[in-house]
């Protein structure tokens, strides 16, 4: 897969192509279903296949929403797209100028003139252009003027539900990680940097890596204890672990923290990036009367996590 970060007026694709446009947050099963249609149309038409996406979510620019809670970082989104069979991904810089473009101008100046798009597949719920005022019939009319065939993409239903990023965010906010996984097609992944903590876990025999996900802007699941698998960014080893998200009420905490205890692992991870695959929430966070009660619960949590992950205590190499 070729990836291009497109600048203004830069010609990115000399060969005609079939494309689809969207933010593709999460690259979930619905996205993959649409991208596969693009690939199939391209092969049938003798055209290369292209995904056009953005470096920022449009709502971050249009509405100033910096707390949207993304499902994937840009790098991970590109990695997931590389597994779909698409020929080319173009990443556009989404700014105020692009937000102000009408749908026709976007199709004419970017898709037709810069990217040489001859066929455009539009997702069932996808709208683009200033104010998202235009719909599929408008895109068809504009395409006729530009010599671009506009095709309505088929939608994917799972158990009668349209697969969407918003539905996945809802499940993650509720801690329903198995339902989120069903729509994503893979366990939800959090990426974060290990920062200093209070060291209370280490005193109880459960050293933790405290994650800061501020830089990635990813959505944090509901408070609770989770069964997870963890990978260091320079490693291919997925290690069984448990993660607590919450305010640490037993210690009188008030701010939200993300703490990961990796089984049979006690190396210094400070400053490193961790990749956390979130499998299942095993219980809600709660306050304990004594530290001993908390320690006993953590021991039970460890056993529950190992049973949930259905594996021997050890590591898995990818």
TORKOL-4160 file (C-alpha; in steps of 0.2 Angstrom, whole numbers, padded with zeros to 4 digits, m for minus):
318
<pt num="1" X="0000" Y="0000" Z="0000"/>
<pt num="2" X="0006" Y="0017" Z="m0005"/>
<pt num="3" X="0003" Y="0031" Z="0008"/>
<pt num="4" X="0004" Y="0050" Z="0002"/>
<pt num="5" X="0002" Y="0065" Z="0013"/>
<pt num="6" X="m0005" Y="0077" Z="0001"/>
<pt num="7" X="m0001" Y="0096" Z="0001"/>
<pt num="8" X="m0011" Y="0109" Z="m0008"/>
<pt num="9" X="m0011" Y="0108" Z="m0028"/>
<pt num="10" X="0000" Y="0093" Z="m0027"/>
<pt num="11" X="m0004" Y="0079" Z="m0040"/>
<pt num="12" X="m0004" Y="0063" Z="m0031"/>
<pt num="13" X="m0011" Y="0050" Z="m0043"/>
<pt num="14" X="m0007" Y="0051" Z="m0062"/>
<pt num="15" X="m0017" Y="0035" Z="m0065"/>
<pt num="16" X="m0036" Y="0036" Z="m0064"/>
<pt num="17" X="m0043" Y="0027" Z="m0049"/>
<pt num="18" X="m0058" Y="0022" Z="m0039"/>
<pt num="19" X="m0059" Y="0030" Z="m0022"/>
<pt num="20" X="m0069" Y="0032" Z="m0006"/>
<pt num="21" X="m0068" Y="0047" Z="0007"/>
<pt num="22" X="m0069" Y="0047" Z="0026"/>
<pt num="23" X="m0060" Y="0048" Z="0042"/>
<pt num="24" X="m0061" Y="0029" Z="0045"/>
<pt num="25" X="m0059" Y="0030" Z="0064"/>
<pt num="26" X="m0056" Y="0013" Z="0070"/>
<pt num="27" X="m0055" Y="0005" Z="0053"/>
<pt num="28" X="m0069" Y="m0006" Z="0059"/>
<pt num="29" X="m0078" Y="m0020" Z="0050"/>
<pt num="30" X="m0090" Y="m0007" Z="0041"/>
<pt num="31" X="m0075" Y="0002" Z="0035"/>
<pt num="32" X="m0067" Y="m0013" Z="0029"/>
<pt num="33" X="m0083" Y="m0019" Z="0020"/>
<pt num="34" X="m0083" Y="m0002" Z="0011"/>
<pt num="35" X="m0065" Y="m0003" Z="0006"/>
<pt num="36" X="m0066" Y="m0020" Z="0000"/>
<pt num="37" X="m0080" Y="m0014" Z="m0012"/>
<pt num="38" X="m0068" Y="m0001" Z="m0018"/>
<pt num="39" X="m0055" Y="m0014" Z="m0021"/>
<pt num="40" X="m0067" Y="m0025" Z="m0031"/>
<pt num="41" X="m0073" Y="m0010" Z="m0042"/>
<pt num="42" X="m0056" Y="m0005" Z="m0045"/>
<pt num="43" X="m0051" Y="m0023" Z="m0051"/>
<pt num="44" X="m0067" Y="m0025" Z="m0062"/>
<pt num="45" X="m0063" Y="m0008" Z="m0070"/>
<pt num="46" X="m0045" Y="m0009" Z="m0072"/>
<pt num="47" X="m0042" Y="0006" Z="m0060"/>
<pt num="48" X="m0031" Y="0008" Z="m0045"/>
<pt num="49" X="m0040" Y="0008" Z="m0028"/>
<pt num="50" X="m0039" Y="0023" Z="m0016"/>
<pt num="51" X="m0044" Y="0028" Z="0002"/>
<pt num="52" X="m0044" Y="0047" Z="0005"/>
<pt num="53" X="m0044" Y="0051" Z="0024"/>
<pt num="54" X="m0039" Y="0065" Z="0035"/>
<pt num="55" X="m0025" Y="0069" Z="0048"/>
<pt num="56" X="m0038" Y="0076" Z="0060"/>
<pt num="57" X="m0056" Y="0072" Z="0064"/>
<pt num="58" X="m0067" Y="0086" Z="0055"/>
<pt num="59" X="m0076" Y="0089" Z="0072"/>
<pt num="60" X="m0059" Y="0094" Z="0080"/>
<pt num="61" X="m0058" Y="0108" Z="0067"/>
<pt num="62" X="m0076" Y="0113" Z="0064"/>
<pt num="63" X="m0083" Y="0112" Z="0082"/>
<pt num="64" X="m0067" Y="0113" Z="0091"/>
<pt num="65" X="m0070" Y="0096" Z="0099"/>
<pt num="66" X="m0053" Y="0090" Z="0106"/>
<pt num="67" X="m0062" Y="0078" Z="0118"/>
<pt num="68" X="m0070" Y="0067" Z="0105"/>
<pt num="69" X="m0060" Y="0052" Z="0110"/>
<pt num="70" X="m0053" Y="0043" Z="0095"/>
<pt num="71" X="m0053" Y="0025" Z="0092"/>
<pt num="72" X="m0036" Y="0025" Z="0083"/>
<pt num="73" X="m0021" Y="0035" Z="0081"/>
<pt num="74" X="m0016" Y="0040" Z="0063"/>
<pt num="75" X="m0002" Y="0028" Z="0062"/>
<pt num="76" X="m0012" Y="0014" Z="0068"/>
<pt num="77" X="m0026" Y="0018" Z="0056"/>
<pt num="78" X="m0014" Y="0017" Z="0042"/>
<pt num="79" X="m0008" Y="0001" Z="0048"/>
<pt num="80" X="m0025" Y="m0006" Z="0049"/>
<pt num="81" X="m0029" Y="0001" Z="0031"/>
<pt num="82" X="m0013" Y="m0008" Z="0024"/>
<pt num="83" X="m0021" Y="m0025" Z="0028"/>
<pt num="84" X="m0037" Y="m0021" Z="0018"/>
<pt num="85" X="m0029" Y="m0024" Z="0000"/>
<pt num="86" X="m0031" Y="m0005" Z="m0005"/>
<pt num="87" X="m0018" Y="0001" Z="m0017"/>
<pt num="88" X="m0016" Y="0019" Z="m0011"/>
<pt num="89" X="m0020" Y="0029" Z="0005"/>
<pt num="90" X="m0020" Y="0048" Z="0003"/>
<pt num="91" X="m0020" Y="0058" Z="0020"/>
<pt num="92" X="m0026" Y="0076" Z="0018"/>
<pt num="93" X="m0023" Y="0090" Z="0031"/>
<pt num="94" X="m0040" Y="0095" Z="0037"/>
<pt num="95" X="m0040" Y="0113" Z="0042"/>
<pt num="96" X="m0051" Y="0128" Z="0041"/>
<pt num="97" X="m0049" Y="0130" Z="0023"/>
<pt num="98" X="m0054" Y="0112" Z="0019"/>
<pt num="99" X="m0068" Y="0113" Z="0031"/>
<pt num="100" X="m0075" Y="0128" Z="0021"/>
<pt num="101" X="m0075" Y="0119" Z="0004"/>
<pt num="102" X="m0091" Y="0114" Z="m0003"/>
<pt num="103" X="m0094" Y="0096" Z="m0008"/>
<pt num="104" X="m0093" Y="0101" Z="m0027"/>
<pt num="105" X="m0077" Y="0111" Z="m0024"/>
<pt num="106" X="m0069" Y="0096" Z="m0015"/>
<pt num="107" X="m0074" Y="0084" Z="m0028"/>
<pt num="108" X="m0068" Y="0095" Z="m0042"/>
<pt num="109" X="m0052" Y="0102" Z="m0035"/>
<pt num="110" X="m0046" Y="0088" Z="m0024"/>
<pt num="111" X="m0054" Y="0071" Z="m0030"/>
<pt num="112" X="m0055" Y="0075" Z="m0049"/>
<pt num="113" X="m0040" Y="0087" Z="m0052"/>
<pt num="114" X="m0027" Y="0081" Z="m0039"/>
<pt num="115" X="m0032" Y="0063" Z="m0037"/>
<pt num="116" X="m0039" Y="0058" Z="m0054"/>
<pt num="117" X="m0054" Y="0050" Z="m0046"/>
<pt num="118" X="m0065" Y="0042" Z="m0060"/>
<pt num="119" X="m0076" Y="0032" Z="m0048"/>
<pt num="120" X="m0082" Y="0037" Z="m0031"/>
<pt num="121" X="m0089" Y="0025" Z="m0018"/>
<pt num="122" X="m0099" Y="0034" Z="m0005"/>
<pt num="123" X="m0103" Y="0025" Z="0012"/>
<pt num="124" X="m0121" Y="0023" Z="0017"/>
<pt num="125" X="m0120" Y="0037" Z="0030"/>
<pt num="126" X="m0106" Y="0047" Z="0023"/>
<pt num="127" X="m0107" Y="0066" Z="0020"/>
<pt num="128" X="m0094" Y="0078" Z="0016"/>
<pt num="129" X="m0092" Y="0097" Z="0011"/>
<pt num="130" X="m0095" Y="0113" Z="0021"/>
<pt num="131" X="m0109" Y="0110" Z="0033"/>
<pt num="132" X="m0112" Y="0092" Z="0026"/>
<pt num="133" X="m0127" Y="0100" Z="0018"/>
<pt num="134" X="m0126" Y="0089" Z="0002"/>
<pt num="135" X="m0132" Y="0071" Z="0000"/>
<pt num="136" X="m0129" Y="0056" Z="m0011"/>
<pt num="137" X="m0140" Y="0063" Z="m0025"/>
<pt num="138" X="m0130" Y="0079" Z="m0025"/>
<pt num="139" X="m0114" Y="0070" Z="m0027"/>
<pt num="140" X="m0121" Y="0060" Z="m0042"/>
<pt num="141" X="m0126" Y="0077" Z="m0050"/>
<pt num="142" X="m0108" Y="0084" Z="m0047"/>
<pt num="143" X="m0100" Y="0068" Z="m0053"/>
<pt num="144" X="m0109" Y="0069" Z="m0069"/>
<pt num="145" X="m0103" Y="0086" Z="m0072"/>
<pt num="146" X="m0085" Y="0081" Z="m0068"/>
<pt num="147" X="m0085" Y="0064" Z="m0077"/>
<pt num="148" X="m0084" Y="0055" Z="m0061"/>
<pt num="149" X="m0096" Y="0040" Z="m0058"/>
<pt num="150" X="m0103" Y="0041" Z="m0040"/>
<pt num="151" X="m0108" Y="0024" Z="m0033"/>
<pt num="152" X="m0118" Y="0021" Z="m0017"/>
<pt num="153" X="m0108" Y="0009" Z="m0006"/>
<pt num="154" X="m0117" Y="m0006" Z="0002"/>
<pt num="155" X="m0119" Y="m0005" Z="0021"/>
<pt num="156" X="m0114" Y="m0019" Z="0033"/>
<pt num="157" X="m0126" Y="m0025" Z="0046"/>
<pt num="158" X="m0121" Y="m0035" Z="0061"/>
<pt num="159" X="m0136" Y="m0042" Z="0071"/>
<pt num="160" X="m0147" Y="m0029" Z="0063"/>
<pt num="161" X="m0136" Y="m0015" Z="0068"/>
<pt num="162" X="m0126" Y="m0003" Z="0056"/>
<pt num="163" X="m0108" Y="m0004" Z="0061"/>
<pt num="164" X="m0102" Y="0014" Z="0065"/>
<pt num="165" X="m0088" Y="0022" Z="0075"/>
<pt num="166" X="m0101" Y="0031" Z="0085"/>
<pt num="167" X="m0109" Y="0014" Z="0091"/>
<pt num="168" X="m0092" Y="0007" Z="0095"/>
<pt num="169" X="m0088" Y="0023" Z="0105"/>
<pt num="170" X="m0104" Y="0020" Z="0115"/>
<pt num="171" X="m0099" Y="0002" Z="0119"/>
<pt num="172" X="m0082" Y="0007" Z="0125"/>
<pt num="173" X="m0089" Y="0021" Z="0136"/>
<pt num="174" X="m0100" Y="0008" Z="0144"/>
<pt num="175" X="m0085" Y="m0004" Z="0146"/>
<pt num="176" X="m0094" Y="m0016" Z="0134"/>
<pt num="177" X="m0077" Y="m0021" Z="0126"/>
<pt num="178" X="m0084" Y="m0038" Z="0119"/>
<pt num="179" X="m0098" Y="m0028" Z="0110"/>
<pt num="180" X="m0085" Y="m0016" Z="0104"/>
<pt num="181" X="m0074" Y="m0030" Z="0097"/>
<pt num="182" X="m0088" Y="m0037" Z="0088"/>
<pt num="183" X="m0090" Y="m0021" Z="0077"/>
<pt num="184" X="m0072" Y="m0017" Z="0076"/>
<pt num="185" X="m0066" Y="m0034" Z="0071"/>
<pt num="186" X="m0052" Y="m0034" Z="0084"/>
<pt num="187" X="m0050" Y="m0029" Z="0102"/>
<pt num="188" X="m0049" Y="m0011" Z="0106"/>
<pt num="189" X="m0032" Y="m0004" Z="0107"/>
<pt num="190" X="m0025" Y="0010" Z="0118"/>
<pt num="191" X="m0008" Y="0017" Z="0115"/>
<pt num="192" X="0000" Y="0028" Z="0129"/>
<pt num="193" X="0016" Y="0034" Z="0137"/>
<pt num="194" X="0022" Y="0027" Z="0154"/>
<pt num="195" X="0023" Y="0041" Z="0167"/>
<pt num="196" X="0027" Y="0042" Z="0185"/>
<pt num="197" X="0014" Y="0036" Z="0198"/>
<pt num="198" X="0011" Y="0034" Z="0217"/>
<pt num="199" X="0020" Y="0017" Z="0218"/>
<pt num="200" X="0006" Y="0010" Z="0229"/>
<pt num="201" X="0004" Y="m0005" Z="0218"/>
<pt num="202" X="0022" Y="m0010" Z="0219"/>
<pt num="203" X="0020" Y="m0009" Z="0239"/>
<pt num="204" X="0007" Y="m0023" Z="0237"/>
<pt num="205" X="0016" Y="m0034" Z="0225"/>
<pt num="206" X="0007" Y="m0027" Z="0210"/>
<pt num="207" X="0019" Y="m0015" Z="0201"/>
<pt num="208" X="0010" Y="m0005" Z="0188"/>
<pt num="209" X="0014" Y="0006" Z="0173"/>
<pt num="210" X="0004" Y="0022" Z="0173"/>
<pt num="211" X="m0002" Y="0027" Z="0156"/>
<pt num="212" X="m0004" Y="0044" Z="0149"/>
<pt num="213" X="m0015" Y="0044" Z="0133"/>
<pt num="214" X="m0016" Y="0063" Z="0132"/>
<pt num="215" X="m0005" Y="0064" Z="0116"/>
<pt num="216" X="m0015" Y="0051" Z="0107"/>
<pt num="217" X="m0032" Y="0058" Z="0111"/>
<pt num="218" X="m0039" Y="0041" Z="0112"/>
<pt num="219" X="m0056" Y="0036" Z="0120"/>
<pt num="220" X="m0053" Y="0029" Z="0138"/>
<pt num="221" X="m0065" Y="0015" Z="0142"/>
<pt num="222" X="m0077" Y="0015" Z="0157"/>
<pt num="223" X="m0069" Y="0014" Z="0175"/>
<pt num="224" X="m0065" Y="m0004" Z="0180"/>
<pt num="225" X="m0053" Y="m0018" Z="0180"/>
<pt num="226" X="m0049" Y="m0026" Z="0163"/>
<pt num="227" X="m0041" Y="m0041" Z="0156"/>
<pt num="228" X="m0028" Y="m0035" Z="0143"/>
<pt num="229" X="m0013" Y="m0039" Z="0133"/>
<pt num="230" X="0002" Y="m0027" Z="0132"/>
<pt num="231" X="0016" Y="m0025" Z="0119"/>
<pt num="232" X="0031" Y="m0013" Z="0121"/>
<pt num="233" X="0032" Y="m0003" Z="0105"/>
<pt num="234" X="0049" Y="m0011" Z="0101"/>
<pt num="235" X="0043" Y="m0029" Z="0104"/>
<pt num="236" X="0033" Y="m0042" Z="0096"/>
<pt num="237" X="0028" Y="m0050" Z="0112"/>
<pt num="238" X="0010" Y="m0049" Z="0119"/>
<pt num="239" X="0011" Y="m0050" Z="0138"/>
<pt num="240" X="m0005" Y="m0055" Z="0149"/>
<pt num="241" X="m0009" Y="m0041" Z="0160"/>
<pt num="242" X="m0023" Y="m0032" Z="0170"/>
<pt num="243" X="m0028" Y="m0014" Z="0169"/>
<pt num="244" X="m0037" Y="m0003" Z="0181"/>
<pt num="245" X="m0045" Y="0013" Z="0175"/>
<pt num="246" X="m0052" Y="0024" Z="0189"/>
<pt num="247" X="m0048" Y="0037" Z="0203"/>
<pt num="248" X="m0040" Y="0024" Z="0215"/>
<pt num="249" X="m0054" Y="0027" Z="0228"/>
<pt num="250" X="m0045" Y="0016" Z="0241"/>
<pt num="251" X="m0031" Y="0028" Z="0242"/>
<pt num="252" X="m0042" Y="0044" Z="0242"/>
<pt num="253" X="m0038" Y="0048" Z="0224"/>
<pt num="254" X="m0049" Y="0060" Z="0213"/>
<pt num="255" X="m0041" Y="0061" Z="0196"/>
<pt num="256" X="m0043" Y="0047" Z="0183"/>
<pt num="257" X="m0028" Y="0036" Z="0180"/>
<pt num="258" X="m0024" Y="0021" Z="0169"/>
<pt num="259" X="m0013" Y="0008" Z="0177"/>
<pt num="260" X="m0007" Y="m0008" Z="0169"/>
<pt num="261" X="0000" Y="m0023" Z="0179"/>
<pt num="262" X="0010" Y="m0034" Z="0167"/>
<pt num="263" X="0011" Y="m0052" Z="0174"/>
<pt num="264" X="0029" Y="m0059" Z="0178"/>
<pt num="265" X="0037" Y="m0043" Z="0172"/>
<pt num="266" X="0045" Y="m0030" Z="0183"/>
<pt num="267" X="0056" Y="m0019" Z="0172"/>
<pt num="268" X="0057" Y="0000" Z="0171"/>
<pt num="269" X="0046" Y="0006" Z="0158"/>
<pt num="270" X="0046" Y="0024" Z="0162"/>
<pt num="271" X="0045" Y="0035" Z="0146"/>
<pt num="272" X="0041" Y="0020" Z="0135"/>
<pt num="273" X="0026" Y="0018" Z="0124"/>
<pt num="274" X="0014" Y="0004" Z="0127"/>
<pt num="275" X="0001" Y="m0004" Z="0116"/>
<pt num="276" X="m0013" Y="m0011" Z="0126"/>
<pt num="277" X="m0026" Y="m0023" Z="0118"/>
<pt num="278" X="m0042" Y="m0022" Z="0129"/>
<pt num="279" X="m0051" Y="m0039" Z="0130"/>
<pt num="280" X="m0064" Y="m0038" Z="0143"/>
<pt num="281" X="m0070" Y="m0028" Z="0159"/>
<pt num="282" X="m0070" Y="m0041" Z="0173"/>
<pt num="283" X="m0077" Y="m0029" Z="0187"/>
<pt num="284" X="m0081" Y="m0011" Z="0191"/>
<pt num="285" X="m0069" Y="m0001" Z="0202"/>
<pt num="286" X="m0074" Y="0000" Z="0220"/>
<pt num="287" X="m0067" Y="0007" Z="0237"/>
<pt num="288" X="m0060" Y="m0006" Z="0249"/>
<pt num="289" X="m0059" Y="m0003" Z="0268"/>
<pt num="290" X="m0041" Y="m0009" Z="0270"/>
<pt num="291" X="m0026" Y="m0012" Z="0259"/>
<pt num="292" X="m0026" Y="m0030" Z="0263"/>
<pt num="293" X="m0044" Y="m0032" Z="0256"/>
<pt num="294" X="m0038" Y="m0023" Z="0240"/>
<pt num="295" X="m0023" Y="m0035" Z="0239"/>
<pt num="296" X="m0034" Y="m0050" Z="0241"/>
<pt num="297" X="m0045" Y="m0043" Z="0227"/>
<pt num="298" X="m0031" Y="m0040" Z="0216"/>
<pt num="299" X="m0025" Y="m0058" Z="0218"/>
<pt num="300" X="m0043" Y="m0064" Z="0213"/>
<pt num="301" X="m0043" Y="m0052" Z="0198"/>
<pt num="302" X="m0026" Y="m0059" Z="0192"/>
<pt num="303" X="m0034" Y="m0077" Z="0192"/>
<pt num="304" X="m0050" Y="m0070" Z="0183"/>
<pt num="305" X="m0039" Y="m0061" Z="0170"/>
<pt num="306" X="m0029" Y="m0077" Z="0166"/>
<pt num="307" X="m0045" Y="m0087" Z="0165"/>
<pt num="308" X="m0052" Y="m0074" Z="0153"/>
<pt num="309" X="m0037" Y="m0073" Z="0142"/>
<pt num="310" X="m0038" Y="m0093" Z="0142"/>
<pt num="311" X="m0019" Y="m0095" Z="0143"/>
<pt num="312" X="m0005" Y="m0101" Z="0154"/>
<pt num="313" X="0004" Y="m0088" Z="0164"/>
<pt num="314" X="0017" Y="m0083" Z="0151"/>
<pt num="315" X="0019" Y="m0073" Z="0135"/>
<pt num="316" X="0013" Y="m0075" Z="0117"/>
<pt num="317" X="0024" Y="m0071" Z="0102"/>
<pt num="318" X="0016" Y="m0063" Z="0087"/>
